[in-house]
Amino acid sequence: MSPSVMSHLWLLLCLATEIDAGCGIQPCALCQADAETPELSFLQSSLQLAAVGPKGNASKTAPVSRHSMGPQAKAGLFQIIPNTEEPIAGTFREKLVPVAAVLVFPLAVVFLLLATQHLPAGFYQGGESNASRMLQSVRLPIPQARMASAPAASPVCGSMLLPNSEAVLNGSLTAIRTSKRAVINGSAGRPLLLAAFGVSKARRPMLRVAYQSCETDPRCSVEVVDAETPRFFIYGRKDVLYGSMEPSPARGQKCLIIKHKDLSILRLEVASLENVEVEATNPHDGRRLATAGLHAQNDQWQLQAEPGADALLILSCILAVVRLWPSETAEQPRLSGVDQVSEAADQGPTGRTDEVKSSPTAPTAS
């Protein structure tokens, strides 16, 4: 922009401020310069309005300078008309944009702060590679109650597993210790399971536990495969090998470890063989899974398992320790697979005699 144009704009600004009736601003030094300069010729021609007659004829007087004009002429020449029109209301989009900006921005800041609080401590250190590794390490927290109720391994019988409630089994202590068929009742007091003691096809002591209504389909079986150690094999339904049970080298019959797929899943702590007082715990963290012993009533034995514990597996292992241990079975005559017992005490609730099904001699793990 040339200096002459800038000076013209400055003169117009000063003139507009000078004619304001309410302000007492004095003309500046530039405004007091001679108005006859060639640069201000256009302004002088515009100020000829003060010399124009009523009929529109131009006056013969000399050109009027800006400073020779009266206040009224200046006010009339530069009269500012106020805008009395009401502003037109904006559209819906024009109103929505600022409102949305006011609401969305604080919410975005809050979500950003919440997201940064859950990042690991070293997320901002080590560059992009470290940040990606830290993000991969973030996992959702697992509730402790669910972890406590989750089984350590697949159950030997899924239908007997109660993940959200305790399992209570009870029966006669005398029948458990001496009878060849012991009825195990459920929590409601009705017969639920039948434990049959006998020998396998290989003439080994064996225990089979089946539902009371389906004796020919045992759900869990325990067989002594090594009388010197001793060592037990545990079978599931249809004689599928589930795992093994071995005594602790230091404590013998007082402590036994149950394994499934070569992993320790259960530990039995025997407090009393006479009263069948046993505690089942987790071998890794020592968490108690079940307790067994005499109930408040006389001659009533009870097993109480925690939610998620394999009650059928624990029951079968406890009965096997009490009845199939070599020191216990050596004093009793072994039964063949087809022997029948005529004693009334050895008959089940249906009047059927003891008949133990043979087991495979060479089990294979599934």
KEVEXDO-319376 format. One line per field, with one value per residue (C-alpha): y, x, z. Coordinates in nm, 4 decimals. Layout:
BEGIN
c2 <- Y:...
c1 <- X:...
c3 <- Z:...
//
This chain:
BEGIN
c2 <- 0.0000:0.3411:0.6158:0.8456:0.5953:0.5355:0.9080:0.9365:0.6621:0.8241:1.1579:0.9972:0.8278:1.1506:1.3381:1.0787:1.1026:1.4822:1.5311:1.3205:1.5637:1.3732:1.3480:1.6265:1.4876:1.7602:1.7233:1.5805:1.7556:1.5799:1.7081:2.0677:2.0604:2.2692:2.1350:2.2675:1.9961:1.7899:1.4726:1.6111:1.7417:1.4637:1.5546:1.9234:1.8447:1.6364:1.9221:2.1603:2.0682:2.3562:2.6055:2.4554:2.6776:2.5803:2.5352:2.3125:2.5811:2.5750:2.8689:3.0909:3.1016:2.9454:2.5799:2.5262:2.3623:2.0847:2.3000:2.5896:2.3807:2.4257:2.1506:2.1167:2.0756:1.8158:1.6323:1.6379:1.5173:1.2285:1.1443:0.7841:0.6170:0.3621:0.0108:-0.0442:-0.3792:-0.6846:-0.9515:-1.2473:-1.5639:-1.8133:-2.1525:-2.4676:-2.5867:-2.2568:-2.2896:-2.6598:-2.6355:-2.4184:-2.6163:-2.9448:-2.8062:-2.6999:-3.0448:-3.2739:-3.1147:-3.1721:-3.5284:-3.5993:-3.4669:-3.6833:-4.0005:-3.9263:-3.8898:-4.2125:-4.4000:-4.2778:-4.3854:-4.7547:-4.7580:-4.9280:-4.7206:-4.7733:-4.7028:-4.3672:-4.4968:-4.6980:-4.5734:-4.7374:-5.0940:-5.0757:-4.9253:-5.2089:-5.4673:-5.2987:-5.2947:-5.6673:-5.7303:-5.5581:-5.8150:-5.7862:-5.8671:-6.2051:-6.2021:-6.3869:-6.5614:-6.7143:-6.8235:-6.9962:-7.1842:-7.2951:-7.6598:-7.7317:-7.9934:-8.1533:-8.3465:-8.7227:-8.6845:-8.3518:-8.4165:-8.4355:-8.0985:-7.8078:-7.4861:-7.2469:-7.4452:-7.6909:-8.0650:-8.2656:-8.6471:-8.8708:-9.2347:-9.4934:-9.5107:-9.8799:-9.9576:-9.7539:-9.9404:-10.2966:-10.3515:-10.4495:-10.2143:-9.8732:-9.6352:-9.2679:-9.0149:-8.6689:-8.3420:-8.4083:-8.7392:-8.9592:-9.2357:-9.0945:-9.3159:-9.6773:-9.7759:-10.1401:-10.2963:-10.6049:-10.7184:-10.6625:-10.9158:-10.9129:-11.0051:-10.6569:-10.4729:-10.2313:-9.9777:-9.8728:-9.5787:-9.5504:-9.3782:-9.5632:-9.5867:-9.7074:-9.9532:-10.1072:-9.7815:-9.6724:-9.3062:-9.3471:-9.6509:-9.6895:-9.9929:-10.0943:-10.1582:-10.1784:-10.3212:-10.2468:-9.8731:-9.8748:-9.7074:-9.6606:-9.6037:-9.3873:-9.4522:-9.2490:-9.3639:-9.6668:-9.7494:-9.4582:-9.3881:-9.0549:-9.0389:-9.1947:-9.1693:-9.2226:-9.1811:-8.9204:-9.0751:-8.9047:-8.9593:-9.2713:-9.3378:-9.0072:-8.8005:-8.8935:-8.7027:-8.7379:-8.6651:-8.5991:-8.5922:-8.5970:-8.2851:-8.2824:-8.1692:-8.2938:-8.3791:-8.5898:-8.5367:-8.8311:-8.7379:-9.0564:-9.3814:-9.5126:-9.2238:-9.1545:-8.7960:-8.6589:-8.3126:-8.2483:-7.9486:-7.7942:-7.9103:-7.5796:-7.3140:-7.5237:-7.4104:-7.6431:-7.8195:-8.0640:-8.2071:-8.5472:-8.7009:-8.7998:-8.5889:-8.4717:-8.7813:-9.1171:-9.3400:-9.0777:-8.9932:-8.6776:-8.5267:-8.1544:-8.0198:-7.6560:-7.5054:-7.6229:-7.9136:-8.2604:-8.4276:-8.7651:-8.7889:-8.6929:-8.9444:-9.2291:-9.1597:-9.1415:-9.4705:-9.6337:-9.5248:-9.6577:-9.9916:-10.0793:-10.0055:-10.3246:-10.3349:-10.3300:-10.5790:-10.8350:-10.9494:-10.9941:-11.2604:-11.1129:-11.1414:-11.2633:-11.0836:-11.3286:-11.4092:-11.3455:-11.2581:-11.3900:-11.1959:-10.9577:-10.6872:-10.6947:-10.6636:-10.3278:-10.1473:-10.3316:-10.6737:-10.7428:-10.9206:-10.7797:-10.8217:-10.6271:-10.5709:-10.6501:-10.3775:-10.3770:-10.5070:-10.2710:-9.9250:-9.6614:-9.2920:-9.0997
c1 <- 0.0000:0.1438:0.2022:-0.0514:-0.3320:-0.2392:-0.2466:-0.5895:-0.7268:-0.5780:-0.7410:-1.0806:-1.0445:-0.9460:-1.2321:-1.4842:-1.3661:-1.3583:-1.7206:-1.8536:-2.0406:-1.9723:-1.5973:-1.3471:-1.0712:-0.8656:-0.7473:-0.4055:-0.1057:-0.1612:-0.5186:-0.3996:-0.1816:-0.2689:-0.5767:-0.4632:-0.2073:-0.2573:-0.2954:-0.6099:-0.7832:-1.0421:-1.1308:-1.1733:-1.4056:-1.6210:-1.6448:-1.8017:-2.1390:-2.1098:-2.1045:-2.3908:-2.6998:-3.0605:-3.1257:-2.8342:-2.6084:-2.2546:-2.1289:-1.8572:-1.6715:-1.3331:-1.3067:-1.3853:-1.1251:-1.2113:-1.1256:-1.3441:-1.6602:-1.8904:-1.9795:-2.3301:-2.2018:-1.9572:-2.2241:-2.4625:-2.1979:-2.0876:-2.4160:-2.4262:-2.7646:-2.8129:-2.9183:-3.2626:-3.3309:-3.3387:-3.0811:-3.2182:-3.2210:-2.9527:-3.0260:-3.0503:-2.7088:-2.5449:-2.6908:-2.6105:-2.2418:-2.1368:-2.3553:-2.2084:-1.8579:-1.9197:-2.0543:-1.8257:-1.4949:-1.5261:-1.6454:-1.3485:-1.1129:-1.2765:-1.2543:-0.8923:-0.8071:-0.9884:-0.8036:-0.4630:-0.5275:-0.5517:-0.2274:0.0784:0.3389:0.6041:0.3755:0.5334:0.8887:1.0766:0.9148:0.6572:0.7827:0.7614:0.4133:0.2919:0.4346:0.2681:-0.0658:-0.0381:0.0259:-0.2957:-0.5556:-0.8984:-0.9014:-1.0542:-1.2886:-1.1437:-1.4726:-1.4793:-1.1170:-1.1874:-1.4863:-1.3191:-1.2095:-0.8375:-0.8971:-1.1770:-1.4055:-1.4258:-1.8038:-1.9386:-2.2952:-2.1747:-1.9982:-2.1709:-1.9882:-2.2008:-2.3007:-2.1587:-2.1959:-2.2935:-2.2749:-2.3352:-2.3785:-2.3372:-1.9841:-2.0267:-2.1303:-1.8414:-1.5864:-1.7174:-1.9911:-1.9228:-2.1997:-2.2413:-2.5231:-2.4271:-2.7063:-2.7315:-2.7900:-3.1661:-3.1143:-3.2221:-2.9956:-2.7801:-2.4735:-2.3769:-2.0176:-1.9328:-1.6086:-1.4628:-1.1808:-1.1107:-1.0572:-0.6865:-0.7711:-0.6886:-0.8905:-1.1278:-1.3979:-1.6792:-1.9104:-2.2289:-2.5642:-2.8190:-3.0526:-2.7809:-2.5486:-2.4206:-2.2647:-2.0040:-1.9049:-1.5761:-1.3605:-1.0395:-0.8127:-0.4973:-0.2310:0.0743:0.0334:0.3917:0.3915:0.0829:-0.0446:-0.4000:-0.5475:-0.8566:-1.1056:-1.3954:-1.7046:-1.6636:-1.3322:-1.1446:-0.8241:-0.8544:-0.5445:-0.3588:-0.3241:0.0020:0.0993:0.3478:0.6947:0.7297:0.3811:0.2507:-0.1165:-0.1640:-0.1065:-0.1929:-0.1557:-0.4065:-0.2762:-0.4573:-0.2552:0.0657:-0.0399:-0.1159:-0.4751:-0.5690:-0.4108:-0.5746:-0.4720:-0.5930:-0.6450:-0.8197:-0.8773:-1.1121:-1.3579:-1.2635:-1.1631:-0.9996:-0.9308:-0.8879:-0.6773:-0.5286:-0.1641:-0.0493:-0.1958:-0.3198:-0.6805:-0.9289:-1.1623:-1.3511:-1.3706:-1.4989:-1.5703:-1.8355:-2.1499:-2.3339:-2.5521:-2.4106:-2.2637:-2.3283:-2.0352:-2.0464:-1.8428:-1.8790:-1.7164:-1.6642:-1.8303:-1.6544:-1.4753:-1.4993:-1.7006:-1.7261:-1.3499:-1.2824:-1.5378:-1.3976:-1.0388:-1.1305:-1.3206:-1.0338:-0.7812:-1.0000:-1.0978:-0.8449:-0.5213:-0.3074:-0.2866:-0.6651:-0.7424:-0.4823:-0.7007:-1.0117:-1.0735:-1.0693:-1.3854:-1.3928:-1.5837:-1.8760:-1.8896:-2.2223:-2.2655:-2.5732:-2.5463:-2.8340:-2.5990:-2.4188:-2.7328:-2.8203:-3.1507:-3.2949:-3.2054:-2.9444:-2.6266:-2.2801:-2.1510:-1.8423:-1.7681:-1.4173:-1.1855:-0.9268:-0.5855:-0.3870:-0.5411:-0.4396:-0.4624:-0.7093
c3 <- 0.0000:-0.1025:0.1552:-0.0114:0.0250:0.3891:0.4575:0.2962:0.5169:0.8226:0.7383:0.6976:1.0354:1.2063:1.0409:1.1532:1.5128:1.5068:1.4032:1.6921:1.9138:2.2317:2.1992:2.2486:2.0291:1.8633:1.5070:1.4747:1.3202:0.9912:0.9755:1.0346:0.7236:0.4235:0.2522:-0.0843:-0.1424:-0.4562:-0.2539:-0.0856:-0.3938:-0.3852:-0.0259:-0.1113:-0.3968:-0.1676:0.0798:-0.1744:-0.0312:0.2133:-0.0763:-0.2806:-0.3085:-0.2444:-0.6211:-0.6757:-0.8346:-0.7260:-0.5276:-0.6731:-0.3541:-0.3160:-0.2253:0.1358:0.3505:0.5892:0.8899:0.7716:0.7904:1.0837:1.3274:1.1851:0.8303:0.9443:1.1417:0.8459:0.6096:0.8271:0.9974:1.1155:1.0941:1.3764:1.2820:1.4335:1.2675:1.4963:1.4160:1.2268:1.4358:1.3354:1.1925:1.4039:1.2895:1.3863:1.7373:1.7719:1.6843:1.9828:2.2239:2.1029:2.1297:2.4895:2.5841:2.3846:2.4783:2.8597:2.7995:2.5753:2.8419:3.1111:2.8989:2.8190:3.1876:3.2749:3.0013:3.1139:3.4739:3.3715:3.1746:3.3313:3.5061:3.2372:2.9426:2.8633:2.8854:2.6287:2.3065:2.0855:2.1259:2.5041:2.4844:2.2620:2.5019:2.7974:2.6161:2.5475:2.9166:3.0264:3.1254:3.2804:3.6528:3.7400:4.0410:4.3389:4.4143:4.0676:4.0942:4.4267:4.2858:3.9609:3.9575:3.9321:3.6597:3.4648:3.7028:3.6953:3.6585:3.5353:3.6544:4.0151:4.0066:4.1813:4.0863:4.2948:4.6027:4.8516:4.8019:5.1111:5.1133:5.4143:5.5055:5.7767:5.9146:5.9941:5.6358:5.4984:5.7114:5.7024:5.4430:5.0849:4.9682:5.1244:5.0385:5.0193:5.0649:4.9164:5.0974:5.1035:5.2876:4.9963:4.8552:4.5784:4.5297:4.5881:4.6741:4.6002:4.7297:4.5644:4.3356:3.9711:3.6962:3.7804:4.1423:4.2690:4.5327:4.3634:4.4506:4.2173:4.2842:4.0775:4.0970:4.3067:4.0078:3.7673:3.9407:3.6187:3.4996:3.7576:3.7419:3.9314:4.0135:4.2148:4.1783:4.3661:4.1019:4.3269:4.6768:4.7796:4.7113:4.7260:4.4119:4.2893:3.9454:3.9144:3.6343:3.5067:3.3249:3.0958:3.2663:3.1100:3.2993:3.4805:3.7008:3.9903:4.3672:4.5524:4.9184:5.0252:5.0791:5.4162:5.5608:5.3871:5.4415:5.6240:5.3096:4.9519:4.6256:4.3409:3.9908:3.6658:3.3426:3.5498:3.7418:4.1149:4.1607:4.5079:4.8415:5.1130:5.4753:5.6866:6.0520:6.1706:5.9844:6.2527:6.2155:5.8515:5.9255:5.6124:5.4744:5.1011:5.0000:4.6900:4.6678:4.5158:4.7453:5.0403:4.9928:5.1626:4.9207:5.1435:5.4954:5.6065:5.9464:6.1972:6.1976:6.5098:6.4972:6.5995:6.3285:6.0619:5.8424:5.6291:5.3474:5.2846:4.9654:4.8755:4.5652:4.2514:4.4222:4.2673:4.5436:4.3664:4.3160:4.6782:4.8076:4.5972:4.7024:5.0725:5.0611:4.8721:5.1344:5.4158:5.2572:4.9836:5.1637:5.1688:5.5473:5.5677:5.2919:5.3995:5.6917:5.4771:5.2098:4.8622:4.6567:4.3013:4.0316:4.0471:4.4192:4.5845:4.9475:5.1227:5.4431:5.4948:5.6129:5.2789:5.0686:4.9160:4.9614:4.6597:4.7992:4.5299:4.6295:4.5835:4.2303:4.1321:3.7685:3.6487:3.5286:3.2501:3.3469:3.1259:3.1511:2.9042:2.9721:2.7597
//
